[in-house]
């Protein structure tokens, strides 16, 4: 019977690589949002497109590095939980509607919140 543990290109399991990529994309979304707010004129934000890329690469690498210990795996869970709290508004919430409207989503721009929520 073949092992359910399949190594990916990096030497980690394919599931670990997918999880690392998911965390990296969460960080990219958070950092990109900060860059967008900075470019829109919000004060107090220091971010560049190079930093967004570096944060994404570092998040992926750090996730994989922390897999070697139990404490590191717990830290990965905490980091992902925190990133999700920071990044994603609750589904079909007013915050998500406002966020999508601000981002220029055509449905949010042309529909009221009540209409949009029914999509």
C-alpha positions, 0 to 999 in steps of 0.5 A: 500500500503506497504511503499517503505522505507524498513529497512535493518538489520542496521535500515537504508533503504536497499538503504542506506545500499547499498550506504554505502557499495558502498562507503566502496568498493570505499574506499577499492579500493583506500586504497588497491591501496595505499597499493599496491604502498607502497609494490611496493616500492613507498616512502611516503605512510604509509598504512597497510592491517589493515588500509585498513580494518579500513578505509573501516569500518569507511567509511561505518559507517560514511556514515550511520551516516551522513544520519541524517542531510541534511548537512551530506547527502550533504557531502556523495555526495561530498565524493563519487564524490571525491572518484570516481575522485580519484579511477576510470580512465575514461572508455576506456581511456589510463589511464584505459588501463595503470592501468589494464596493471599495475594490470596484466590484461591479455587482457591489457598485450597481446593487444595494446591500440587500440585492448583493447579499442574495447573489 
